[in-house]
């Protein structure tokens, strides 16, 4: 009888884990669809720029005007290529290998995907980059974590606000710190210790953009960062804002593989502090 109970519990745990993974995958695909919708508008703006400068170049025969048009067309084409390559990279199933990754480029490419949404909701983005070494990470997964945090920050500033993104080099610990800070609503002290729990969410429902919360975003962010042997920390004060700090290992070793594949959705949002050490739960 006891053996049957143990087996039943084991099977239930397996089923729960499977359902959790499927829900994460569904959430990831839903978020990717929303992102494609946003970037489609941005891509259309790029095309209009190309068309307008092409027409201007055809109307004006002088070399100076045509050179200006060619420069604008080239810049827009490069912007379009960055958008499509970033979205395609997220959609594809990349390997679980870690490799030296330029976090400055990763952050800039991610912000490009959300530029229209940030402008729409009157979010001012400020960047501060120290001279940092490449991080030993899986770029696709870290980008999904960053998208999650940026969308959460935007949702926390319903009436507009300011978003700060910083890159710092923690020389003593050989880590690269990626900080995402907003001046939004903040997280109450009684809820802060639970934000990394699966299926726990501080969101009461969808916002104006239709985005809500499943309670899996930050849980998956934590799992991804811990799989990278990193840490995730949050500082928050209600009414003043929230800051998430990702501590990622600096590149100082050959490429290696993650311990296991970690599914990552894209979507959850200074005083009270909570953090998770590497390898903890």
N, C-alpha and C positions, 0 to 999 in steps of 0.2 A: 504493500500500500504506500509506504514511504517512498519507495523507488518510483512509483507512478507519479506521485506528487512532485518529486524533484524533476522528473522528465517533463511534466506539464509546465512547470515554472520555466524550465530551460526553453521549451518551445515558444512559450508566450514572450519571453525576452527576445528571442530571435525574430518573432513576428513584429514586435514593437520596433526593433531596430530596423527591420526591413521597411516598415511603413514610414519611419522617420526619414530614411534615406530617400524613399520615393517622394515624400512631401518636400524634402529639400530640393530634389531635382525639379519637381514641378514649380516650386518657388523660383528657382534659378531660371527656368525657361520663361516664366511669366515676367520676371524682371528684365530678362534679355529682350523680350518682346516690347516692353515699355521703353527700354533704352533705344531700340531700333526705331520706334516711333519718334522719339526725341531727336535722334541723330538724322532721321530722314528730313526733318525741317531744316536742320543745320546744313545738310548736304545740298538741299534745294537752294539755300542762300549762297552757297559756294558756286553752284552752277550759274545762278543769276549774275554773280560777279564776273565769272568767266565770259558769259555771253555779252554783258554790257561793255567790257573792255575790248572784246573781240570786235564788236560793232564800232567802237570808238577808233580802234586801230585801222579799220577798213575805211572810215570816213576821213581820217587825217593822214596825210601822206608824209608829214615831216618826221624825221628820224627821232627827235626827242620825244614826241608824243607816242610814237609806236614803241620805242624802248620802254617807256613808262607802262604802256599797256601790256607788253610782254612780261615785265616784272610782276605786275599784278596778277596776270593769268598764271604765271609759274607759282607764285605764292599761294594762290587759291588751289591750284592742282595739288601742291604738296599738302595743304591742309586737308583736302578731300582724301588723299591717300592715307594720311594719318588716321582719319576717322574710320575709313573702311578697314584698314589693317587692324586697328584696335578692336573693333566689333567682331571681325572675323576671328581674331585670336582668342577672344572670349568664348565664341561659339564652338570652336574646335576643341576636341579632347586632346589636350597636350599631355606630354609625359609627366611623371611625378619627379623628374630630376630637378635638383637645385643647381643654380648656376649664378655666377656673378652678374648682378642686375643693377643697372643705373636707375636709382630711385627718383632722381630728378626728372628724367624722361618719363618714367612710369607715372609720376604724379601729374606732370603736364599733359600727357596723353589722356589721363582719366578726367582731368578738369575740362579738357576739350569736349569730351562726350557729354558733360553736364552743363556746358556753358549756357545753352539756351534756357535750361530749367532754372539755373541760378539767376539769370537775368529776369526771367518771368516772375520769380518770387522775390525780386529785389534783394538778392544776397550779394554782398560785396566780398570778394575773395582776396585775401592778402597772403602773399607767399614770402617765406624767409628761409633761404637755403644756405647752410654752412657748407664748407668744402667737405664732403663726405665720401668715403670709399664706396665701391659697389657693395651691395648686400648679397649674401649667399641665400637666395630664395627662389621659389617658383613664381615667376613674374605674374602669371595668369591668376594664381590663387591670391597673391597679395593685392592685385588690382581689384579682385572681387571684394576683398575685405575693405579696401579703401572706398570703393563705390558704396558699400553698405554704410560705412561711417559718414560719408558725405551726404547721402540721401537722408540718413537719420538726422544729421545736423540741420539740413534744410527744413525738414519737417518740424524740428524743434523751434524754428523761427518763423512762425505763421505770418507775422506781419512784416517780414523782411529782417535783415540783420547783417552781421559781419562774421565771416569765417576766416580763421587763420590756419595756415598749413605750414609746418616747420620741419626741416630736416636738420638733425644735430648729430655730431659724432661723439659718442661716448668712448673716448680713447681708453680709459682705464679698464672697461669691460669688453672692449672690442665689439661694440654694438653700434648700429645706426638707429637713431630714434626718429620715428615719423609721428608727428603730433597733429591731430585734427581737433581744433577748438572752436566752439561757437559761443555766442552770447544769447542763447535761447532760453527756454523755460527751465532747464536744469532737471535733475532727477532727485526726488525726495529722499532723505537719508534712510528712511525705513525700507525703500524699494531698491536702493543702490546695491546692497549685498546680493540680490537675487537676479540681477540683470543678465548674468551669464548662464542662468539655468535654462534648460530646454523648455520650450513652450510657455515661458514667462514673458509677458510683454507689458510695458507701461502705456501702450497706445490704446485708446478707448475705441477707435474705429478709423475708417478711411478718412484721409484729409481731402482738401480740395482737388488734389490730383488723383484721388482714388486709391492712394497707397495706404494700406493699413499695416498691421503687424501680426506675425504668426508666433513670435517668441523663439524663432529659430535663428534669426540673423546673427545676433551677438554670440549665441552658443556656438555656431559654426565658425565665427571669427576667432573665438578663443581656441577651438580645436585646430584650426589652420595655423595660428601663431605658435601654439605649443608643439605642433608637428614640425615646425621649423626650429625648434629649440629656442624659441623667443618668449617674450612676455607681453601681456596686454594690461594696461593700467587705465583706470578711469578716475578723474577728479570732477566733482560736480557740486554746484551750489544752486538750489532752487531760486529761480528768478534772475540768475546771473550767467548761467551757461554750463557747458560740459566740455571737458577735454579728454580725449582718448590718446594714449601714447602707445605706439607699437615699438617694442625693442626687438630689432632683428639683427642676427649675427652678421658682422662684416665679413666680406669675402677674404679668406686666407687659406683656403684649401681647395682641392679639385672638386669638380661637380660630383654630387652624390644624389641618391634617391631618398625621397621621403619614406618614413617607416611604413606608411600605408596611404592609399588614395583617400583624400578627404573631400567629400562633396561640399560645395560652397554655394549657398544662395546669395542673391544680391538684395538686401533690404536692410533700425531700431534706434535714439540719439544714442571761484573754484574753490575750499572747504573739505568736504567729506571725500574719502579716498577708498578705493578697493582695487585689488590687482590680483593677477594669477601668476605664480611662478612657473618657470619652465617645467613641463611634465606633470603639473598638478591638475586637479579637477575642481 
